[in-house]
Structure formats: structure tokens, C-alpha cells
Amino acid sequence: MSRARLALILLVLAIAGGLVWGFMPRPVVVELAQVSHGPLTVSVEEEGKTRVRDLYVIHAPMSGYLRRIELKVGDPVRRGQVLAVLEPARADALDPRTRAQALAQMRAAEASLAAAREEARAAAAEAELARQELKRAEALGQADFLSRAAVDQARTRVSRAEAAREASAHAVDVARHKLETARAVLARAAALHAGRPVERLEVRAPIDGKVLKLVRESEGTVAAGQPLLEIGNPEALEVAVDVLSTQAVRIRPGGRVSLERWGGPPLTGQVRVVEPAGFTKVSALGVEEQRVRVIVDITSPREAWQGLGDAFRVDARFVLWEGDDVLQVPASSLFRHNAGWAVFVVEAGRARLRPVQLGERAGLAVQVLSGLKAGEQVISHPDDRIREGVRVRPRT
């Protein structure tokens, strides 16, 4: 064989080998993750807000003139301490027309009392006359000079006269009370007009605590029931968290809670109450959500959360389930297969489809109940190029 012929054969073989190598399927570059044992915690995280456990909103017990409240937010108060002082409304008391009306009402009440007393004396005289006529009628009736019907009529007149006397006595009492009321109004108006001290109502603290909020500080007229200030004990804090109703059904009283991102180290808490009634809340995206309020007690020592106060923001992480030695796989390796879940396991450089049975989910990790063993490698983020038997190689 000539040298030229040998070179041609070698060239053809090289071209054929290059074509075979060029069209040969290349291994798909994939990211691998390892199936492993380890701790796994399933939790729900929501934003909450601290609040004083027993908050007292102090209201004005009556309409009147409020003196300036000298307390400031944060000031301590003791049980029974005077928080606010109310006086009668000054505008009505200092109005000359109102004073004149009060004086006229007092004089009218005096006249009414005098008239009632005269009517009472007249009614008493009528009653006495009726009793005397009854005695004469009874004596004539016993002597058969007067019929029984006439005697009964005399008794009836006595009863009516006694009733009229009682009514007139009550009328005297009513007139006397009206006069006392008119005199009290006039005396209060005269005292305020002269600058003398008048009666006042002191609003006292129901508990030991601190002033949390001043709703009304300056003096002025207030209406009955108007809030004045809020007090409470800031050392008795709880956390209120609004949780989606679909997640709240898994939260139980006594469950462990981690309170984070409040400005200090994480705190521990315990679920005290899962309220039985939910409510509708519109999210920041404008979506209506059904939420349930969960109340959490802070169990960390008081020294660890001294900086916390009323209405502070706290992130609450509710622990729903946890395990110390759990077989788990990254959630990114899972995909739907038939009616369940599956992963691609790498065996001898090829992808093998493996159905799996899953348990609890915890964000980036999922509990594996069956189908995998610890130490096996699975493909993370499998795409449409990964199929059964496809050659793969790990990304370096």
C-alpha cells in the first residue's frame, strides 16, 4: 500500500471519528444535592405587635370642666392616685343669664313648696272633717236613724280624704327636693362666680402601673365617656399576632414561639390563646385574607427584653413540628409524578427516576418517609432535559 493511500485512509478515519464524537450525546450538567439526616423544624412566621396585657383606658365619668393633667407618658402611678380632676361646667355656671334662671327657678321652687304645704294643710283638714262625719254616721247607724249605705259612703269619704292627705304630703316632699336642687345649682353658680372652691370629682388610678398614653392633657370641657388617658403595667407584656386561618388551625395553646427581629436577641414565648373567631384583613396587595389572632406570652427573663414596650413590632415564629434526626431532601429536587412526588437520583452517572413519599415541609427542606436513603445524590432543579437514563455530570 502506497504512502498516499495510507494517508487518505487515516484522514477518512479521523473525519469519521470526529463526526461520531461531534454527534455523540453529551452529559447534562446538573447541580447535585445529598439526601441526609438532620434536624428539621416546621414553623409559621408572622409579624406581631406587643401590647400591655391589662390596659386601662380612663374615661371621664361625667360631663364637666377638666383640669390640666400634670402626668406625662411614662410616669409611674399608684393604685388610688388622682389622675384627673373634673369640675362642673364653667361656661354654664359663669353665664349671667344662667345665674338669673337659677335664681328664678329657686324662687319658683319656694313658691311651689309653700303652695304644696297649704294644700297639705287643707287636705289634712278635709280628712279630719271626714273622720268626724264618719263617727256621727256610725252613731246614727247604730240607732237606726241612718241607713247602712250612708255609713258606707261616709267611710269612703274618709278613705278619699286620707288618700288626698297622703298625696299632698308627697307633693310637699317633691317641692322640697326641687327647692334643694335649685338652691344647689344657684350655690354652685355663685361659688364659681366668686372664685370660691366648688365640689370636684377626682378620677383615680385602678392599678399600679405607668401612663402609656395621654389622650387629653390640656384643661377644658369634656363630655361623659370621653377617654382621658391610658395606663397599664409595661412589664406585663404579651404579643398579638394575626395568623392566616389555614395556619392557625395547626397552632395549639402551649406551643413554642420564637420572637425575633425586635431589636435584640431572639426571645422565647408560649402560645396562650388562639382566638376562636377570625376576621377579614386586606393585605398590602389588596387581597382579602381570613386571619386569626394568636396571643403569645413572653417566657424569656424580663432582663432580656427590658427595651420592649407597648405596641412594638415583633416577628413571631410558631414551631408547628420538629424532629432531631429526620431524613430530608431539598425541596428544589422534587417534582410532580403521576399522583405523587418523585426525584432524579444519580446512579453510575445517569439519572434515575425515583418516586418518594414525603412528610413534613419546612421551606427549603422536606421530610422523606420512603423512597430514598441517606447519602444518595439527587438532582437539584431538574429541567426538561433530564429524563430516565440520561447521562449527567455534576457542575463544578
C-alpha positions, 0 to 999 in steps of 0.5 A, a space after each residue: 500500500 502506497 504512502 498516499 493511500 495510507 494517508 487518505 485512509 487515516 484522514 477518512 478515519 479521523 473525519 469519521 471519528 470526529 463526526 461520531 464524537 461531534 454527534 455523540 450525546 453529551 452529559 447534562 450538567 446538573 447541580 447535585 444535592 445529598 439526601 441526609 439526616 438532620 434536624 428539621 423544624 416546621 414553623 409559621 412566621 408572622 409579624 406581631 405587635 406587643 401590647 400591655 396585657 391589662 390596659 386601662 383606658 380612663 374615661 371621664 365619668 361625667 360631663 364637666 370642666 377638666 383640669 390640666 393633667 400634670 402626668 406625662 407618658 411614662 410616669 409611674 402611678 399608684 393604685 388610688 392616685 388622682 389622675 384627673 380632676 373634673 369640675 362642673 361646667 364653667 361656661 354654664 355656671 359663669 353665664 349671667 343669664 344662667 345665674 338669673 334662671 337659677 335664681 328664678 327657678 329657686 324662687 319658683 321652687 319656694 313658691 311651689 313648696 309653700 303652695 304644696 304645704 297649704 294644700 297639705 294643710 287643707 287636705 289634712 283638714 278635709 280628712 279630719 272633717 271626714 273622720 268626724 262625719 264618719 263617727 256621727 254616721 256610725 252613731 246614727 247607724 247604730 240607732 237606726 236613724 241612718 241607713 247602712 249605705 250612708 255609713 258606707 259612703 261616709 267611710 269612703 269619704 274618709 278613705 278619699 280624704 286620707 288618700 288626698 292627705 297622703 298625696 299632698 304630703 308627697 307633693 310637699 316632699 317633691 317641692 322640697 327636693 326641687 327647692 334643694 336642687 335649685 338652691 344647689 345649682 344657684 350655690 354652685 353658680 355663685 361659688 364659681 362666680 366668686 372664685 370660691 372652691 366648688 365640689 370636684 370629682 377626682 378620677 383615680 388610678 385602678 392599678 399600679 402601673 405607668 401612663 402609656 398614653 395621654 389622650 387629653 392633657 390640656 384643661 377644658 370641657 369634656 363630655 361623659 365617656 370621653 377617654 382621658 388617658 391610658 395606663 397599664 403595667 409595661 412589664 406585663 407584656 404579651 404579643 398579638 399576632 394575626 395568623 392566616 386561618 389555614 395556619 392557625 388551625 395547626 397552632 395549639 395553646 402551649 406551643 413554642 414561639 420564637 420572637 425575633 427581629 425586635 431589636 435584640 436577641 431572639 426571645 422565647 414565648 408560649 402560645 396562650 390563646 388562639 382566638 376562636 373567631 377570625 376576621 377579614 384583613 386586606 393585605 398590602 396587595 389588596 387581597 382579602 385574607 381570613 386571619 386569626 389572632 394568636 396571643 403569645 406570652 413572653 417566657 424569656 427573663 424580663 432582663 432580656 427584653 427590658 427595651 420592649 414596650 407597648 405596641 412594638 413590632 415583633 416577628 413571631 415564629 410558631 414551631 408547628 413540628 420538629 424532629 432531631 434526626 429526620 431524613 430530608 431532601 431539598 425541596 428544589 429536587 422534587 417534582 410532580 409524578 403521576 399522583 405523587 412526588 418523585 426525584 432524579 437520583 444519580 446512579 453510575 452517572 445517569 439519572 434515575 427516576 425515583 418516586 418518594 413519599 414525603 412528610 413534613 415541609 419546612 421551606 427549603 427542606 422536606 421530610 422523606 418517609 420512603 423512597 430514598 436513603 441517606 447519602 444518595 445524590 439527587 438532582 437539584 432543579 431538574 429541567 426538561 432535559 433530564 429524563 430516565 437514563 440520561 447521562 449527567 455530570 455534576 457542575 463544578 
